[in-house]
Amino acid sequence: MKASTLRIGHRYRPNRLAPDYDAIVIGSGMGGLTTAALLSELGWKVCVLEQHYTAGGYTHSYERNGYEWDPGVHYIGDVGTRTRSRRMFDFLSGGKLEWAPMAAEYDRFYIGDKIFNAIAGKQEFRDNLVQRFPREEQAIDRYLVLLAKASKATSALGISRVLKPWQRFLAAPYLKWSNPKWLYRNTYDVLRELTDDPDLIAVLCGQWGDMGLPPKRSAFMMHAMIARHYMHGGFYPVGGSWRIAESIIPKIQKTGGEVFTYALVKEILVNDGTVTGVEMSDGHRIDCSCVISSAGIGNTFGHLLPDAVTERAGYKKLLPRVTPSFAHLGVYIGLRETAAELGIPKTNFWIYPSNDYDAAVENFIEGRSTEFPVVYISFPSAKDPDYLNRHPGTATVEIVAPAPYEWFEKWQGSTWGKRGDDYEAFKKELGERLMSYLYDKLPQLKGKVDYYEVSTPQSTNWFAGYQRGELYGLDHTPERLQQDWLGPRTRIPGLWLTGQDTLTCGVTGAMMSGMLTTMAMVGMRKMGPVMKKVYG
Ligand SMILES: Cc1cc2nc3c(=O)[nH]c(=O)nc-3n(C[C@H](O)[C@H](O)[C@H](O)COP(=O)(O)OP(=O)(O)OC[C@H]3O[C@@H](n4cnc5c(N)ncnc54)[C@H](O)[C@@H]3O)c2cc1C
């Protein structure tokens, strides 16, 4: 297989580095790029180091055989009007990032033999649900009230992440008041008190795959965030998800910073308990007293910092309180006709064997069922109004499904494209199983597929730098959301954190984590004018 030629960022070479930087960011995902861009806005010269051959982290795209796919971005919510998220995207990209709305029926849930749609717009969403579940009208309205209450608490969660420990102590009564305990109950229990209709609960939780945990394991707060995020529909970055990084990088370059690719950081250097820089995989050391890691909690404390430093700072005791999220499979499909010719919709499909999502996941993990507990199908070329300008006469489809990491553990540390015949045979079998879900829903595609390839959790490790093929970094359990140490500040002077593990997953979650990290680093007095530019 040929590597993709779609590349963003500059290839790292020690002699391409500036003599000094104000900060080093490890990882060029949305969290890292946002932090780097906001610091650059404040005049900092920032060096972003990305191990992949292209920048963007999970927002990167790749091209092969005349097709282009986006492994980690299928739709983003809350960008249709001048919302807070949209303004931040506009600011970071200098207004260059455009968004295309999906169909009004942006998500379709196939639950057993029933079909439900998520409809864009709060009133439309409500009316559609009431029409399908007329006896549950009151429950649906009460659910919408809970979502609104949860939204306020989300802002408080963000604020609490920025506070210094003593500030958090002083703010404790406010945080307790704005973050009531029921937000940390599991999603299922909260919904079950509103209704006993299992189909309604299943429809309300139809997007559980967007944060990786089924309703009995996820925190209601996280469920509410996702539900509100997509309440006004799904949007797709015009030109593909690689446009996100491409449009942000110039801001970082403006003050002398750069985003380097093929730049694997081997170690965060610590002397006398304080950060002094990083060591690259080629042995080159970059001195800098400020390092921001967006490489994830597991990587940062489990691999990048010396063991003794992690131990001394007390992180060894904290790490068992969080768990990596589920690993996943991806299928990337190319067709030699356009989405319009093939009748491919601008709607994501979620396919579930039954309305008991938790049981389906458990049966799958325990090996009692071979049926995937969820299969997600997305149609990037149909959503992107610019796709045909880049790849005329073609269409693309992507499939995502969970897969226990243990299935792939024996290939840990192996090289992409060189994992042997047994790996290829296993991928082939999984690919065929997942393609049958696509043909079942869109039988007109049979015989039209020109090319497809399968990614596994080892592909995730290789390209996104994770250790267990994590789909969304850490699991979004109620326990995780209550870990105050998962924020921008660390116990190691000079080391900061950003990215999905410090707030929540999602491109917008990672972007907002970047804003919070910058705020924590420079303080509100300096951040105020930047916030005014973004939101004023
Ligand atoms: C299959 C899938 C589908 C998704 N769909 C959506 C969606 O539709 N909408 C949505 O909003 N979100 C979606 N997400 C989630 C979203 O993409 C992520 O939550 C978000 O992009 C994470 O951003 P981040 O900056 O925290 O991390 P990442 O994007 O993972 O960035 C971390 C970066 O650090 C780099 N790195 C790690 N270690 C090192 C090292 N030692 N040296 C140098 N670099 C290193 C990695 O290569 C990576 O680029 C999806 C994710 C997946 C996996």
The ligand as a Gaussian input file, in Angstrom:
#p B3LYP/6-31G(d) Opt

LIG

0 1
 C      -13.175000       6.925000      14.451000
 C      -13.359000       8.258000      15.095000
 C      -14.418000       9.058000      14.725000
 C      -14.609000      10.307000      15.305000
 N      -15.630000      11.092000      14.866000
 C      -15.781000      12.336000      15.385000
 C      -16.771000      13.208000      14.860000
 O      -17.507000      12.866000      13.937000
 N      -16.900000      14.441000      15.426000
 C      -16.095000      14.853000      16.453000
 O      -16.248000      15.997000      16.924000
 N      -15.138000      14.037000      16.952000
 C      -14.959000      12.804000      16.435000
 N      -13.972000      11.990000      16.913000
 C      -13.182000      12.428000      18.091000
 C      -12.202000      13.520000      17.761000
 O      -11.587000      13.291000      16.527000
 C      -11.146000      13.578000      18.873000
 O      -11.783000      13.577000      20.135000
 C      -10.263000      14.819000      18.800000
 O       -9.874000      15.095000      17.478000
 C       -9.038000      14.594000      19.678000
 O       -8.142000      15.685000      19.579000
 P       -6.842000      15.735000      20.479000
 O       -6.070000      16.921000      20.066000
 O       -7.194000      15.612000      21.896000
 O       -6.043000      14.389000      20.158000
 P       -5.460000      13.798000      18.811000
 O       -6.177000      14.310000      17.633000
 O       -5.394000      12.332000      18.995000
 O       -3.984000      14.398000      18.760000
 C       -2.925000      13.906000      19.535000
 C       -1.699000      13.928000      18.634000
 O       -0.537000      13.640000      19.397000
 C        0.373000      12.955000      18.548000
 N        1.353000      12.289000      19.376000
 C        1.141000      11.309000      20.294000
 N        2.313000      10.948000      20.861000
 C        3.277000      11.722000      20.310000
 C        4.674000      11.812000      20.480000
 N        5.326000      11.047000      21.357000
 N        5.371000      12.707000      19.726000
 C        4.729000      13.501000      18.840000
 N        3.394000      13.455000      18.619000
 C        2.681000      12.577000      19.365000
 C       -0.530000      12.009000      17.777000
 O        0.075000      11.542000      16.606000
 C       -1.742000      12.889000      17.514000
 O       -1.634000      13.549000      16.286000
 C      -13.724000      10.750000      16.314000
 C      -12.634000       9.968000      16.685000
 C      -12.444000       8.739000      16.081000
 C      -11.261000       7.919000      16.463000

